[in-house]
Amino acid sequence: MKILLIFFTFYLISAAEKDIDVTGYSGGSVLVDSGELWFSDSVKYMAKLPEWRTIINDKKHNEWINDGKFTLFQNKEGNLMIYIRDLNDRDAGEYWIGVLYKWGIDMTLHVENDLYGKVTKGVMVNIGETANFSCEYTQNHINDVKIILKEGKDSIETIYSRWKTKERYSISDDKQKNVFHMKIFAVTPDDGGVYLCGVWINRHPYSYYIITTVDLHVSMPPVVRREGESAEIFCPYDSIYKSKPKSLCKGKCSTRDRNPLSETVREEKETKTDRLTLKDDVTASVFTGSITALTAEDAGKYWCAVTLETELNYLHTHLMVIMNEELNLTKYEGDDVSIQCKHQDEDQKSFCKAHEASMCVKDGVSLETIRDDRFSFSDEASAGVFTVNITDLREEDSGIYWCGAHITTKVSLTVKTDFTLLNIICVSSALVLIGGFSLIMCKLNLFLYYVI
């Protein structure tokens, strides 16, 4: 009763100044501009009506207030924004949002079913490449303005819209297929993050319908070396971080679970261990980790980390170590084959068909993506190996395979056609010679059966 009385008093003091009507879709999100100022020195409230269920009651006065799927934050214009994720039928209804002693609004949220509201995509791209992703929409949004936003640490920024363009970003809208495409050219480490792909709904001037959430992962191209060789892992960073501590980590690397390979490097100081050298070149804004005499244990996922005040800024790459021992297999159509692969842990099982090992990180055809019942694998975790089985071999199975993820073995598989064919083609022609004789010519093609 006391809480209800506080809300009721608050409501009367603030006096709801406007009503906002918003439509979202089940599984999707909505982003709403209240049209009112944030007021950093005042308390923010959000409640669900009619029971006045408290969602947010914030006294910290910061610029980003988050409680589960509900977020209030201040945009660059200074307005209070309302962001609600993962909508479902229970979210529908009336809300009251306000700033104590300043203003209050009533917001009615409608939640409809929509196939396109449930898509979350993961996109991987290397530094310097072009990132591409697309967002489908229903016919009723064909004329609505398309928009791309990006989640920051304490805000959501408009990246691209009809009214705002940004260098290196472009949107093309294919209204015949109800899909718009986003491109980010010459990707940098700072381009990584969560993007919100949506439309501005003209009939609701304060609201944005979020169609798709895209998680863009920016990494460096994989480093591929052979067993016994040396490898260099280059870690570029923004020049503003030149005086910040930097480290190179392998495997899990976070503020709570960090396993640096050596002491932190600062500026142009050089740090060495038995086989590892770390050097920071502040002029080029890159620090480098050099590893000599590579072994299978060196293979894995590496993180370049810049230590900030409260967190680490990450960029990762994959070091793939190709074992010197290769497999060359020759089989015939219809045969079966079993290929044994090494792995370090449960997360490093891969069987990929590609011309180069580096393609397996992003572009290769891995066992997980092969939709063919002829391919299967069995795991012997205690022995550190897994076995790939291919039954009923076909000629198109021939090629180069990379077996074992970061520790990888080159496998050359040749599948030959096994046949016995005796093909006799007789071409008969009657040649009328002087004297009335006919000559029949037969051509004999003989394909021999051979076994190796």
C-alpha positions, 0 to 999 in steps of 0.5 A: 500500500505504501508503494502504491501511495508513493506512485500515486503521489508521484503520478499526481505531481508529475502529471502525465503530459502525453500518451504514446501508443506503440506496437511491437512484435513477439520475439522482437524489441521496441525502442521509444523516444519519450520526447522528454528530457532525461534530467540527470539529477532526478529519479527515474521510474517505470511501472506497469499498469494497472497494478503499478508493478515497479519495473525501474526505480532508480536513484543512481542518476546515471545515463543507462538504467537496465533491469532485465529486458527493460532499459532507460537511457539518455540519447545524444539529444538529451531525451529519455529513451525506452528500450524493451527487448524479447517481447511477449504477450505478457508485456502488452498493456499500459506503462507509466514512465516519468522523472520525479517532479519533472514529467510523466507519460502513459505508454500503451504497448501492443504486442503482435505475432510476427515471424521476423521479430525473432531473428538474431544473427551472428556475423564474423568479419576480419579487420579491413573486410566488408561486413554484410547483413540483411534484415527482412520485413513484412509488407506493411513496413515496405514504406517505413524508413529503415534504420540501423542502431548500435548498442554502446556501453550506456547508449544506443546510437543511430548508425544509419537512417534517411536523415543520418549517414555515416562514412563506410556505412550503406543501406540498400532496400529491396522492396520487391523482396522485402529485405534491406541490406547493410554494408560496413566497409573497411571494418575496424575493431571498434565496429564490433558489437550489437546492431539493431536493425529496424524501421521507424514507424511513421504512424507512431512518431516516437517508436522504432520497431527492431526487426533483427539483432546482429552480433558483429564479431570482428577478428583478425585473419587466422595465423597459419604456420607449420609445426616447428616454424615461428608465428607472429600475432599482430594486435592493432589498437586505436592510438588513444590506447598507446599508454594503456597496458596490453597483453596477449592471452590464450583461450579464455581471457576476461577480467575475471578469468585471464591467463596472460602469456607474459608480463604486460607490455607498455609503450615500446618495451619488449617482454620475453619468455623462452619462446615468446616475445611481446613488443609494442610499437606505439608509432604504428599502434600495434603490439606483436606477439612472436612465438618460436618453435611452434608445437601443437600446444601453441595452437588455439584462440588468442586474444589481444587485450588492452586494459582500460579503467574498468574492463578489457578491450578485446580482439582475437585471432586463431593460431592454426598449427599444421602438423608435419605428418600428412595423410594421403588416402586413395579410395574407390567409389562406394568404399568407406573411410575413417580419418583420425583427428587430434584435438585439445579439448571438446570445443576444438573438433572440426573437419573442414574441406578447403584449399587452404587451412585458413579458410576453415575458420570462417569459410570452410565446410565443416562437419557441423555444416555438412547435411549429409548422412554419410558423414559422422564422427565418434569421439575418444576424449581420453585419447585426445582424438576423434574419428570422422567416418565417411560411407559410400564415397563418391568422386566429388568427395575428393579434395583437401581436408583439414582435420582437427581445428587449431591443431590440424592435419592435412588430409588429401583424399582421392576417390577413383571410379571403379568400373569394368566397361567393355564398350563396343561401338560398331559403325556400319557403312556400306561402301559400294566398291567396284565389283559390288562388295560391301565393307563393314567398319567396327570401332572397338573401345575397350576400357580395362578394369584395374586395381591398385 
